[in-house]
């Protein structure tokens, strides 16, 4: 019988990967996009209530 996987750890020579910082979210993802472009985008995407 072997050692359970939950007990086995990485070798001591390995360092843990550094945590990456998250990108800041945009306040308005549709900023600079015209109303006509938005309508056609949602229409082509299959939006039932695109209007």
N, C-alpha and C positions, 0 to 999 in steps of 0.2 A: 504494500500500500504506500502511495507516495504522499507528498506534502500537498495540501489543498492549494488551489490557485490563488485564493484570497490571502494566503500567508506568504507566498513567494513574492519577492520584491526585485527590482532592477539591481544590477551590480552597482557597488558603491562608486565606481569610476564615472558613472553617467550623471550628468546634470539635468535637471528638469527643464523642459523648454520654457522660454520666457513668454509671459502673457503678452498678447498683442493689444494695443489700444484700439478702441472702437472708433469708427469714423463718426463725425458729428452728422446728425440727421438734418436734412433740408427742411426749413420751415414750411415751404410750399413746393411740392414736387412738380406742380404744373405751372410754376412761375415762368412767364415769358411765352407760354403756349396760348395761342388764340382759341376762342370759343369754337370756331369752325373746325379747327384741327382736333380739339377734344371730342367734339361730336362724332367726327369721322373715325377717330380712334376707338371710341366705345361702340360705335355701330359695327365696325369691322371685327371687334373683339367679341361680338355676340351679346352685347348688353341688351336686355329686354326693354329697359327703360332709358334708352340713350338720350331721349329728347328732354 
